[in-house]
Amino acid sequence: MQIDDSRPIWAQLVDEFRRRIVAGEWAAGARVPSVRELALDLGVNPNTVQKALGEIDRLGLTATERTAGRFVTADESAVAGGRAALAEATADRFAAEARGIGMSLAEAADLLSRRWALHDDAPDATASREKPERKAP
Amino acid sequence: MNTPLAIEVTGLTKSYRGRTALDGLDLRLAPGQIVGLMGDNGSGKTTLLKILAGVLAEWEGSVRVAGHAPGPESKATVSFLPDASFLPDAHRPADSIDLYARFFDDFDPSRARSMVEFFGLPWDRTLKEMSKGMREKLQISLAMSRRARVYLLDEPISGVDPASRDVILRGILSNFDDDALLLISTHLIQDVEQIVDSVLFLRAGSVLLHGGADELRAEHGMSLDALFRKVYTS
């Protein structure tokens, strides 16, 4: 994921983790990577990851089991709720921008249906950061 | 909050021949966080770190580090990485690891060896034969391999290329204990922007601004780097 330094990072992590769950990258019932793994993978502060995962817990998308770690919920309605919230936010951004440049609903809907097929192989937004060098120069 | 503070400084003043480097500085830092120490040249970053590390004397005020006044007891649990190279030129990595093992009871040589491997440093080269980036990586490997309660890193990533910077930050993140305090100074905030919990801006020897990284981003709607430029030019 690309982090925007001008916005709170924990909120961006909440969006990213929620996206991973509703997209099935973190499958229902699967174990969530540890705070340290995520912090290293994303190159961010571990406490920030912890705070974001706490919010994902609060949203009911994950739960912590005392000894075994943190798991994605197996509750499909919770995942569906997360997907709906994410989809609404995306639609809101599109609607606001489309209205902002003077489009009608019919034009926007038509545009969306024409562009839809171009995205059947959506790029993986979680593509990890560039690999660190392992060899000395 | 019952957690003992990792650093507690009150009214710290330090002058060099009449020139004030620190001017009544107050600071309280809890453990379990990474704090970015920012400031322009001459703002007092290095002086503060040296006093906390117990390597600079003759100051006024009250200083407690990991529960101790700066001295042998605090030094035993504070890992300080100075900004200048402090290892003999003739050393190979294994020599420096041996040196640290003799000096510090809390030093973990196996952790240091694995960091040297992680950084891909050549075991057969002396420091004199290494690039600046390699030397920095070796010194960070040593400093982070102490199981300290407080880590003080003075400009650990100055003058290295962006790829090395990312590797160094990764090395620091993966070797930092959750309940320790890491205070890392830099004049390039963007280098540490994403790994700090909070930032401390110094100016003219006192604290200009101290706040949580995400709280400051939310409040000002800008990156810490942009905020830094704004407050230092105002």
Interface residues (C-beta under 8 A of the other chain):
Chain A: I3 D5 S6 R7 P8 I9 W10 A11 R36 A39 L40 G43 V44 N45 P46 N47 T48 R129 E130 P132 E133 R134 K135 A136 P137
Chain B: G32 Q33 I34 F119 G120 L121 P122 S131 G133 M134 A163 S164 D166 V167 L169 R170 L173 S174 D178 Q190 E193 Q194 I195 V196 D197 A213 D214 E215 R217 A218 G221 M222 S223 L224 D225 A226
